Amino acid sequence: MITFQNIEDNHNTKKTINTLFGVELQLNGGWGYAIVDATTIEDIQEGIPIYQLEHMIVSMRSHLEMNITQEKDNRYAGINANELSRENIKKNEFTYDKVTYEITAMKEDIYNKFIQEYKEGYGKENFDITEHFKKRKEATLIREVVHYFEISKII
């Protein structure tokens, strides 16, 4: 099983996300690997459901772990996060969401070949779309991750 290193906790999650993804989020804390390292959501834009913001944050964390911090030959692409479960935890005066996600991805070079194959073959009589997606599924890495969010200020 492939393992990915946790992102080094620089206590500046907000700045890292802004620098790498160009998004200004009201965050503090760590990368959410454990409750003591929870990502603290300080504020949320009106109209955005909390689960949507949490999904965005875990997607960014996954891209950092699986692509941005990797050597070229070890990079993954087509990274997707799907929520499997969530638990609300109250500890002292704080409230946390413990969310489990399934992360799917494939090696970047393989992913790019599948995309090219699809673009070139789609709509052509000899392109077997069922076989194409079967091969893509077989090439997909599936991992399960937990992310802790401290949400006391927004509930």
SVG drawing of the C-alpha trace seen along z (x, -y; Angstrom):
<svg xmlns="http://www.w3.org/2000/svg" viewBox="-27 -36 38 39">
<polyline fill="none" stroke="black" stroke-width="0.4" points="0.0,0.0 1.3,-3.4 1.6,-5.9 1.7,-9.6 3.5,-11.9 1.4,-14.2 1.9,-17.8 4.3,-19.5 2.4,-21.7 3.6,-25.2 0.7,-26.6 -0.2,-28.7 -2.7,-26.6 -4.5,-29.8 -1.4,-31.3 -0.4,-28.0 -3.8,-27.6 -3.9,-31.2 -0.4,-30.9 -0.9,-27.6 -4.6,-27.7 -5.3,-31.5 -8.2,-31.1 -8.7,-33.3 -10.3,-31.1 -10.8,-32.1 -8.8,-29.3 -6.3,-28.6 -4.8,-25.5 -3.2,-22.5 -4.0,-20.1 -6.6,-18.1 -4.8,-14.7 -5.8,-14.5 -8.1,-16.4 -5.1,-18.3 -4.2,-19.3 -7.7,-20.2 -8.3,-22.8 -10.1,-25.6 -12.8,-27.2 -13.0,-30.8 -15.7,-32.0 -17.6,-30.8 -19.0,-32.8 -22.8,-33.1 -24.6,-30.5 -21.8,-28.0 -22.7,-24.8 -20.1,-23.7 -19.7,-20.3 -18.9,-22.0 -16.1,-24.1 -14.7,-21.0 -14.7,-19.1 -12.8,-21.9 -10.2,-21.9 -9.7,-18.1 -9.3,-18.3 -6.6,-20.9 -4.8,-18.8 -5.0,-15.8 -3.5,-17.7 -0.7,-18.8 0.0,-15.3 -0.4,-13.5 0.8,-15.9 2.3,-19.3 4.8,-17.9 5.7,-14.8 8.6,-14.3 7.4,-14.3 7.4,-10.5 5.3,-10.1 2.6,-12.7 -1.1,-11.7 -3.9,-13.4 -7.6,-13.2 -7.8,-13.5 -11.3,-13.3 -12.7,-13.3 -16.0,-11.7 -17.4,-11.9 -18.0,-8.5 -19.0,-9.5 -19.0,-12.3 -19.1,-12.5 -19.7,-15.6 -17.5,-15.7 -17.8,-18.0 -14.7,-18.3 -14.5,-20.9 -15.8,-24.1 -15.0,-23.1 -17.0,-21.4 -15.3,-19.3 -16.4,-17.5 -14.5,-14.3 -15.0,-13.5 -13.9,-10.4 -13.3,-10.7 -12.5,-8.2 -9.8,-9.8 -9.4,-8.4 -6.6,-9.3 -4.2,-7.8 -0.6,-8.3 -0.3,-11.6 1.3,-10.1 -1.3,-7.3 -4.1,-9.7 -2.9,-12.0 -2.7,-8.9 -6.3,-8.0 -7.5,-11.6 -5.7,-11.7 -7.1,-8.2 -10.6,-9.5 -10.3,-12.7 -8.9,-10.9 -11.4,-7.9 -14.7,-9.4 -17.3,-9.2 -15.3,-6.9 -16.8,-3.5 -13.8,-1.5 -13.5,-3.2 -14.7,-0.9 -15.8,-3.3 -16.8,-0.5 -13.3,1.0 -11.7,-2.5 -13.5,-3.2 -12.8,0.4 -9.0,-0.2 -9.3,-3.6 -11.0,-2.1 -8.3,0.6 -5.6,-2.1 -7.3,-4.1 -5.7,-4.3 -8.3,-4.4 -7.4,-5.6 -9.4,-6.5 -8.5,-9.6 -9.8,-11.4 -9.9,-15.1 -10.7,-17.0 -12.3,-20.4 -12.8,-22.7 -16.1,-24.4 -17.0,-26.1 -17.0,-29.7 -19.4,-29.0 -22.1,-26.9"/>
</svg>
